[in-house]
Amino acid sequence: MKHRTLMLFVFFVTVLPLSALDISLDSVGPIALENNRMLLAKRIGVSSLERTRRSGWNQFVPNLSVGGGLESTQ
């Protein structure tokens, strides 16, 4: 009896609210692509490669360093 009550509770809590949503295949596709973790990881990889390509010219910029010091002798 408790098992049946629990199953009914789970049904009412999970399935019935979903039936109130207006879901179609056309609306689910973009949401699935947006939330796909593999695609997100690929996008991060591409943006990282683009950033590396854009900052690659930094290796050709000359480096200049100036140093100085003071010393007192008595």
N, C-alpha and C positions, 0 to 999 in steps of 0.2 A: 504494500500500500504506500509506504514512504517513497519507494522507488518511482512509482507512478506519479505521485504528487510532485516529486522533484523534476521529473521529465516534463510535466505540464508547466511547472514554473519556468523552466528553461525555455520551453517553447514560447510562452507568453512574453517573456522578457526579450528574447532574441529575434524570433521570427515575425511577430506581429508588428513591431516598429519598422522593420524592413519593408513590409508591405505598404506602409504609408509613404515611402519614398517613391519618387517618380524616376525610375531607373530604366534606361534603354541601352542597347548596345552602342548607339552613337555617343551617348554621354559617358559611358564607362571607359571607352578606349583612351581618350586623352587623360583621364584621371589615372588610369593604370600606367600609361607611359610616364606621366609626371612623377609617380611614386615608385617606379621601378628602381631598385637599388643598384642593379648592374649598370643601367643607363646613367644613373647619377655618378657612379664611379668613373665611367668612361668620359663623361663631361668634365669631371674634375681633372682627369688625366690630360685631356685635350687643352684645357685652359692652362694647365701647368706647362705643357709643351709650348704653347703660344707665348707664355711669359718668358720662358727660357730663350725662345727665338728672338723676342723683342729686346731682351737684355744682353744678347750675345755681342753686340757692338762694344760693350763696356771693356772687353779685353784689349781693345785697340786704343783706349784713351791713355795718354801718358800719365805716369805717376810722378808726382813731385812731392818731396818732403824737405822741410827746412828744420834745422835744429840749431840750437844756440845754448849758450850757458855763460854763467858768470862765476868767476873764481876770485877770491880775494887772497892776497898773500901778505903776510906781515913781516 
